[in-house]
Amino acid sequence: MQFQPPPLRKRLLTSMLPRLFGLILVVALMLFAFAFFFAKQQIETVQQQSIEGLKQDLSFIVNDTTRQLSDLASNDIIINSLVDLEQRDNYLPMFFRSLKLTQTRNVEFALYDFSGEMVIQKNWSHSISEKLDTAWQQKTLGASLSFSSISHNGVLFSVPVLLGGAAEGALVMYVESLQDLLAPYPRLTNQIVTEQNGVVLFSSEPEFIIPGTSFSDVDTMGYVLQDSRYQNLTLYSIKPIGNALKGLYWLALLMLAIIVGIILVNFHMIRTTALLAENTLSALYKDIVNRIKDTDSQESVIVEEARELANIRSAFDTLISDLAEMSLSNEQFSNVIDSMGDMLLVVDENHRVMLSNKRFDAFCEDQYGEREGTVKYILNKLINKPSGELKHFSVEDGLEKHIKWTNTPLEDANHNIRGAIFVGVDYSTQRSLESHVQILNHAMDEATVSIVIADIKRTGQPIIYVNNAFNRLTGYNKEDIIGRNCRFMQGEGTDSNTTALIRSAIAKREPIETTILNYRKDGASFYNKLILTPVKSDGEVTHYIGFQQDVTQQRQAERYLQDAKQKAEESAHMKSGFLASMSHEIRTPIHGISGVLQLLTNSPLNDEQKHYLSLATFSIQGLLHIVNDILDFSKIEAGQLQIDDQPFDLLETLESLQSQYAILCQEKGLRLHFHFNLQGFHVVIGDSVRFRQILSNLIGNAVKFTEKGEIDVTTTLEHTNDDKLRLTCAVKDSGIGIAKDKQAGIFDVFTQEDLSTTRKFGGTGLGLSISKQLCELMDGEIHLESEKGEGSTFTFNIMLKEGDDSLVTLQGSKTHNHNTVTQKRKILIVEDNDINQVIVKQHLSAHKTLSAKSGIEALEALKKMKVTFDLILMDCQMPDMDGFEATRRIRRGEAGERYVNAPIIALTANAMKGDKEDCFNAGMNDYLSKPFDVQDLLEKVDYWAEKNAVAKLQLS
């Protein structure tokens, strides 16, 4: 039995109903999701409002109680009671009995004097914990500040009783539990207040959660919780899930009823529509079958036929009529049109496609498969034109197609126009070539670089093309140059060697790039940068393309750059000399002031004078620190600073820094912690001075920008793959912090976070820049982590090597020998500054000293004095003859053979790179930079005098 497909009505029902049910199910789930989301939002809003209300209640209790206590503490009765001890018993008890700051029962009040002894109390029946009692006394009696505490020990408020800005006593209020204070306030939900350890301090429903118990023991299954922090407390809002979702029940029932109704209505509509379509199409089918069997039968009338079905019937009638008029078979006609090389499209008078060949169908596929859209585009453009060229976009190659269409009317046997015939020819390749040539010609004409084309196959190698830029460059028009050779632009200043190179390259058919001196039409000369490139045709060079550019200004700029380079080098020398001079001129008066201050330190002073002396010493150290920063930066900028690798005790260095800054931190009330993880390595090889400088900069900044809290310094050592040691050090503080937008430039030169930082804390802004560059010189890096208002952490690392403990021990023994004073020495002081002479003489008062103001005077003194000096202290910068020249002459024997090997110590204010080396090259034995510490001076004097005495004994 032949298979019968199901009727249209059944197919529509089986196709539409599952989609309908699926759509309704999705809509229902979305509605339920939205309802649940909004209900959840409402629950969270209520919970948040409840917590915010609880926060406001706590804030009100703390602030209002503190304010009332402060008002009472400023009352004359309270203040007088701490001063007038004899009369306070007459009025204070009555005043205290009248106190009532809160509606809560069991409130306890007490008045304490400055020593922490209770003066009077009201209802005071509990003993406060020792920790809480110590906390409020330190804050209120010690720091004259208000204090409040909410904990399992109770609620306590204390305010200072101020007299002359200082606390002379304290007014204290105590409530046994937070439950008594918060119980009268209304609640949106059940509210809980706990400490950090989870102990419940307050419960709005004590029957459900008992105050004093642990919140972790409470079973919160089936409840909605939300929490928030308030100071050291945790606030909770608790609400049963059932109560929270109660409003969703009726909404769910209403949505269910609506969904059922939608399903029934849509089912009826689909069923009715399917039945109507089935009946209508069945009637149309029967009518078409009858018309095919009997084409001469009259058209049957269908009652209430739809317009679309009537159009189908009319189209069918037209098709039968057209087929009857055709005399050529379909197979023959198809072969003819498909064999055409051009595209064919035939449409009827209603613009419906009657016929098309394979070329046109392939063309439509290349138009995104839009056959209908392509036909409509062609008809709209050419329906009333005999021909025209249209642009179409090709999907295959992404280019425009240029198609020329011809429009011919389609006539029947009776010469009636039944449509139109369109034939399309592809002109894309031809148009592309034309467009490409036009673009190239336009590009060459409008190019900013002068372009010249010469035909080297013709006699004289004439120019056949120049662009507009050539006219602007040379002043010659196309008529002036076409047919001529470019040699006529050369003149007497043109280099003959350059022209010879050009002719040789053309003869060899090679490219060349050179610069030649040419002359414009007005006779002005210019340097022409010329690039000649050969052009081949069928493997043979036939033309040369020349690109020309005026580089006269470039040539001048090169000369200017050479002059500027020479001036920059001279400026660098001047800068170096200026810095050296400024270093000397600044350090000399600083040394005078520092020396006088050191002398004053050893003189008898009262406390006030010692205080003034410490201020002056601190200022001198700050000024010297600024000068050293500027000089260090200048050395780094000039590439003159070098890292000195010497063994040193890392642990001793860190402990020294800890001791140095511990006193300063103690004065500011800061806690300083050092943490070490040195992996057993104490002695390392590196630049200890620069390491101390980096770490001192960071710790100094941390102390400067931290008002309270602590500073942590963590140092670790670890092995690297190349058997070196990586030292990582982090300095963390709880100071003012650095804003995110300021951190990127914090290591730049002369940079601080803002101007207010400089005004408040001082500094040059060079410390971090120098620290960064010192880290990089020691193969390391430095970076910052900071939050504004929460402190900063500076972390840096440098590379070190393993050291030997014996090296440090040997250095320590040498230092000890320096401190050994043997006897009274005879010393010649060569110094042109009177103040510095006085200072050095006072420092060396234990020895015999003689002074000279220049190198000439020093030589005369050494030659004429019968006494032999054990040591010479030599200033470097002096009038008439400087210390370098004087030393060289002494070493040559001009002061006598007895001083050829005499110890000479340089005393100089010069601190630039090379100054120390210059001293040693001149013949000096040691170097001491001003301003110097008196102990360093004494050590060097004793060491070299003793060494000189030993050498003399060995010679004798």
Secondary structure as GFF3:
##gff-version 3
##sequence-region A 1 956
A	DSSP	alpha_helix	8	73	.	.	.	ID=ss1
A	DSSP	alpha_helix	76	83	.	.	.	ID=ss2
A	DSSP	alpha_helix	88	97	.	.	.	ID=ss3
A	DSSP	beta_strand	107	113	.	.	.	ID=ss4
A	DSSP	beta_strand	118	122	.	.	.	ID=ss5
A	DSSP	alpha_helix	130	136	.	.	.	ID=ss6
A	DSSP	pi_helix	137	142	.	.	.	ID=ss7
A	DSSP	beta_strand	147	151	.	.	.	ID=ss8
A	DSSP	beta_strand	154	163	.	.	.	ID=ss9
A	DSSP	beta_strand	166	175	.	.	.	ID=ss10
A	DSSP	alpha_helix	178	182	.	.	.	ID=ss11
A	DSSP	beta_strand	190	194	.	.	.	ID=ss12
A	DSSP	beta_strand	200	203	.	.	.	ID=ss13
A	DSSP	three_ten_helix	215	217	.	.	.	ID=ss14
A	DSSP	beta_strand	223	230	.	.	.	ID=ss15
A	DSSP	beta_strand	233	240	.	.	.	ID=ss16
A	DSSP	alpha_helix	241	244	.	.	.	ID=ss17
A	DSSP	alpha_helix	248	293	.	.	.	ID=ss18
A	DSSP	alpha_helix	307	325	.	.	.	ID=ss19
A	DSSP	alpha_helix	330	338	.	.	.	ID=ss20
A	DSSP	beta_strand	343	348	.	.	.	ID=ss21
A	DSSP	beta_strand	353	356	.	.	.	ID=ss22
A	DSSP	alpha_helix	358	365	.	.	.	ID=ss23
A	DSSP	alpha_helix	371	382	.	.	.	ID=ss24
A	DSSP	beta_strand	387	393	.	.	.	ID=ss25
A	DSSP	beta_strand	400	411	.	.	.	ID=ss26
A	DSSP	beta_strand	417	426	.	.	.	ID=ss27
A	DSSP	alpha_helix	428	446	.	.	.	ID=ss28
A	DSSP	beta_strand	450	455	.	.	.	ID=ss29
A	DSSP	beta_strand	463	466	.	.	.	ID=ss30
A	DSSP	alpha_helix	468	474	.	.	.	ID=ss31
A	DSSP	alpha_helix	478	481	.	.	.	ID=ss32
A	DSSP	three_ten_helix	486	489	.	.	.	ID=ss33
A	DSSP	alpha_helix	496	507	.	.	.	ID=ss34
A	DSSP	beta_strand	512	519	.	.	.	ID=ss35
A	DSSP	beta_strand	525	537	.	.	.	ID=ss36
A	DSSP	beta_strand	540	550	.	.	.	ID=ss37
A	DSSP	alpha_helix	552	601	.	.	.	ID=ss38
A	DSSP	alpha_helix	607	637	.	.	.	ID=ss39
A	DSSP	beta_strand	646	649	.	.	.	ID=ss40
A	DSSP	alpha_helix	650	668	.	.	.	ID=ss41
A	DSSP	beta_strand	671	677	.	.	.	ID=ss42
A	DSSP	beta_strand	683	686	.	.	.	ID=ss43
A	DSSP	alpha_helix	688	704	.	.	.	ID=ss44
A	DSSP	beta_strand	710	719	.	.	.	ID=ss45
A	DSSP	beta_strand	725	733	.	.	.	ID=ss46
A	DSSP	alpha_helix	740	743	.	.	.	ID=ss47
A	DSSP	alpha_helix	755	761	.	.	.	ID=ss48
A	DSSP	alpha_helix	767	777	.	.	.	ID=ss49
A	DSSP	beta_strand	781	787	.	.	.	ID=ss50
A	DSSP	beta_strand	791	802	.	.	.	ID=ss51
A	DSSP	alpha_helix	805	818	.	.	.	ID=ss52
A	DSSP	beta_strand	826	830	.	.	.	ID=ss53
A	DSSP	alpha_helix	834	843	.	.	.	ID=ss54
A	DSSP	beta_strand	848	852	.	.	.	ID=ss55
A	DSSP	alpha_helix	855	864	.	.	.	ID=ss56
A	DSSP	beta_strand	871	875	.	.	.	ID=ss57
A	DSSP	alpha_helix	883	891	.	.	.	ID=ss58
A	DSSP	three_ten_helix	897	899	.	.	.	ID=ss59
A	DSSP	beta_strand	904	908	.	.	.	ID=ss60
A	DSSP	alpha_helix	915	922	.	.	.	ID=ss61
A	DSSP	beta_strand	926	929	.	.	.	ID=ss62
A	DSSP	alpha_helix	934	955	.	.	.	ID=ss63
###
